[in-house]
Amino acid sequence: MRTEKRTSLRVPLSVNVAYWVNQQERKEAYQVESVNIGEGGIFIQTDLPLGIGTEVHLEFTLPGGADPIRVTGKVAWSGGTTTTGERRVLGKGIEFMACDDQSRKQLLDYIEAYGTE
């Protein structure tokens, strides 16, 4: 069983996420859906084999957002499941490593606004 290591709030987020993996020859992005997001990372639905520590580049737009968010992250946990409502979802937990200031502000504003609804 996975031990909870998160220290920040997670909020539900269901948006399309494009991601690229450095080590692969594939040029086009994979398209997946997110499940939730926090200040430090995002959970995406995917069964693609991505090992712990794999670096990924993500791009997605928050609900109501005008500009896409672009972040670099790494797979923090893989193959795990999370519960969303009454279903279990297979996916990857991506820890954010690099994010520009504008994207970071959008993320924090979204999480804060969602948490006060």
C-alpha positions as CSV (number, residue, x, y, z in Angstrom):
1,M,0.0,0.0,0.0
2,R,1.2,3.5,-0.9
3,T,2.1,5.8,2.0
4,E,0.7,9.3,1.7
5,K,3.6,11.8,1.3
6,R,1.6,14.8,0.1
7,T,1.8,18.0,2.2
8,S,-0.4,20.3,0.1
9,L,-4.0,20.4,-0.8
10,R,-5.2,18.4,-3.8
11,V,-8.3,19.4,-5.8
12,P,-10.2,17.6,-8.5
13,L,-9.2,18.5,-12.0
14,S,-10.5,16.9,-15.2
15,V,-8.8,18.4,-18.2
16,N,-7.0,17.1,-21.3
17,V,-3.2,17.0,-20.7
18,A,-0.6,16.7,-23.4
19,Y,2.7,15.2,-22.3
20,W,6.1,14.4,-23.9
21,V,8.8,12.1,-22.6
22,N,12.4,13.0,-23.3
23,Q,13.8,9.5,-23.7
24,Q,11.3,8.5,-26.4
25,E,11.6,9.0,-30.1
26,R,7.9,9.9,-30.5
27,K,7.5,13.5,-31.6
28,E,3.8,14.0,-30.9
29,A,2.4,14.4,-27.4
30,Y,0.4,11.7,-25.6
31,Q,-3.1,12.9,-24.8
32,V,-4.5,11.9,-21.4
33,E,-6.9,13.2,-18.8
34,S,-6.0,14.6,-15.4
35,V,-7.7,13.5,-12.2
36,N,-6.5,16.0,-9.6
37,I,-3.9,18.6,-9.0
38,G,-2.0,20.2,-6.2
39,E,0.7,22.8,-5.8
40,G,3.4,20.2,-6.1
41,G,2.0,17.9,-8.8
42,I,-0.8,16.3,-10.9
43,F,-2.3,12.9,-11.3
44,I,-2.9,11.8,-14.9
45,Q,-4.8,8.8,-16.2
46,T,-2.4,6.6,-18.2
47,D,-1.3,3.0,-18.4
48,L,1.8,3.8,-20.4
49,P,5.0,2.4,-18.8
50,L,6.7,5.3,-17.3
51,G,9.2,4.5,-14.6
52,I,9.8,6.4,-11.4
53,G,11.9,9.5,-12.1
54,T,11.0,9.7,-15.8
55,E,11.1,13.3,-16.8
56,V,8.0,14.6,-18.6
57,H,6.8,17.9,-20.1
58,L,3.2,18.7,-19.6
59,E,0.8,21.2,-21.2
60,F,-2.8,21.8,-20.1
61,T,-5.3,24.6,-19.6
62,L,-7.1,25.1,-16.4
63,P,-10.9,25.6,-16.5
64,G,-11.5,29.3,-17.2
65,G,-7.9,29.8,-18.0
66,A,-6.8,31.7,-21.1
67,D,-3.2,30.5,-21.4
68,P,-1.9,27.0,-21.3
69,I,0.2,25.9,-18.4
70,R,3.5,24.3,-19.3
71,V,5.5,22.4,-16.6
72,T,8.3,20.0,-16.4
73,G,7.9,17.2,-14.0
74,K,9.0,13.7,-13.1
75,V,7.0,10.5,-12.3
76,A,6.8,10.3,-8.5
77,W,4.7,7.2,-8.5
78,S,3.5,4.9,-11.2
79,G,0.9,2.2,-11.7
80,G,-1.0,3.3,-8.6
81,T,-4.6,4.0,-8.5
82,T,-6.6,6.8,-7.0
83,T,-10.3,6.9,-6.2
84,T,-12.4,9.5,-8.0
85,G,-16.0,9.3,-6.8
86,E,-16.9,5.7,-7.0
87,R,-14.3,4.5,-9.5
88,R,-10.6,3.6,-9.3
89,V,-8.3,5.1,-11.9
90,L,-4.9,3.8,-13.0
91,G,-2.3,6.5,-13.6
92,K,0.8,8.3,-12.7
93,G,1.6,10.9,-10.1
94,I,3.7,13.6,-11.6
95,E,5.8,15.9,-9.3
96,F,6.3,19.4,-10.7
97,M,10.0,20.3,-11.1
98,A,10.0,23.5,-13.2
99,C,7.2,26.0,-14.0
100,D,7.3,29.6,-15.1
101,D,6.0,32.3,-12.8
102,Q,2.8,32.9,-14.7
103,S,1.9,29.2,-14.8
104,R,2.7,28.8,-11.1
105,K,0.4,31.8,-10.3
106,Q,-2.4,30.3,-12.4
107,L,-2.0,27.0,-10.6
108,L,-2.0,28.5,-7.1
109,D,-5.0,30.8,-7.9
110,Y,-7.0,27.8,-9.2
111,I,-6.2,25.6,-6.2
112,E,-7.0,28.4,-3.8
113,A,-10.3,29.3,-5.6
114,Y,-11.4,25.7,-5.7
115,G,-10.6,25.2,-2.0
116,T,-12.9,28.1,-1.0
117,E,-15.9,27.0,-3.1
